[in-house]
Each structure stands twice: as C-alpha cells, then as structure tokens.
C-alpha cells in the first residue's frame, strides 16, 4: 500500500491547493482500504459511493478519497449521492464486502470553526490563506489517530450489478459525432441521435 506522505503529495498535485479536507479524505480512504483488507484500485475492482454534495468542503474531501482508493470519475467507479454528508461507502466488487466511513460529527463541527474555514467564509481562496494557518491544520490531520476523527461501520455485504465496458460507437445522424451505442436514441425515421441532438429534435 502507498504510504500516507506519498499519497498526500500526489493529492496535493492533483487537487491544486493545500487544505485540511483533502488529507481528511486520504486518511478516510486509507482507513476504508485497511478495513476491507484491499489495495488501491487499478481498475473497477473497488467502488465508492460518496454521500457528499455540492458547494462546500466535501469536494476537497472527495478528491482525497479518490487519491487514496483509486476510485475515479474517469473509471466510473465513484458516484456522488448528494446527501451533503462527509461520508462514503467503499465496496470491494470481488467479494461484495463494504464499509462505510464518516467524519465524527463533533470533530467536523469543530473543524468548521477553525481559522482556515473562517478565512474561507470571508471569501479568501484556499491557495491565498497564509501558510501559518494552513500548514499546522494539515499536519494535524496527517498525524491524528483515525479513532479521533473517523467512524467506521462493521464490514457488511453490498452487491452491485455487474456491468461490461462498451467499445462500440456509431455516428449521430444529427451532429455526425461518434457516440457509444448505449447512449444513442432513436429519432424520426429511425435515425440514431446522441442525447443533445435527441433533445433538440424534441424541442423543434
């Protein structure tokens, strides 16, 4: 398994700015891997169901989860449930074993009153917050015992439908672009249309 510091450096380059929530996600993702006894995903062997929402620190948290678990939107093995919770479930598709990880509410509530978050509330961009504020909070997250800030469920069974990759495309009769066949719609006169062209046809 990749070490925490190495994952953090990867996460920092991927995420783009230094903040406490991204390493929280890395730590949470690593805890989930350990609970299931699995390694970081190379393909779709792991799936993440993130309970996070939009427009708050949860986005940084999810970037950390992706870095730790290898579940990414590009591989289609992570999806966002939009519950606006700092929590996720990691599922091992080979064994149907899963674990849910969440931030302890008292920890997260306290984190939201931190100097870093106060600066964010004032409209300061994360990359512009002074390092004397950001660095101690990040280092604290990296060093904190898991039990101080994470709740882990018992391992449970979570079966997911098995899917197959689609490698077949056809040209859209409207725009002429290549489209994977699972998303083509039948239009007038049996023409195959991509979703935008199909919706435009309906409005016409």
Buried (B, 14 or more C-beta within 10 A) or exposed (E): EBEBEEBBEBBBEEBEEBBBBBBBBBBBBBBBBEBBEBEBBEEBBBBBBBBBBEEBBBBBBBBBBBBBBBBBEEBEBBEBBEEEBBBBBBBBBEEEBBBBBBBBEEBBEEBBEBBBBEBBEEEBEBEEBEEEBBEBBBEBBBEBEBEEBBBBBEBEEBEEEEEEEEEEEEEBBBEEEEBEEEEBBEBEEEBBBBEEBBEBBEEE
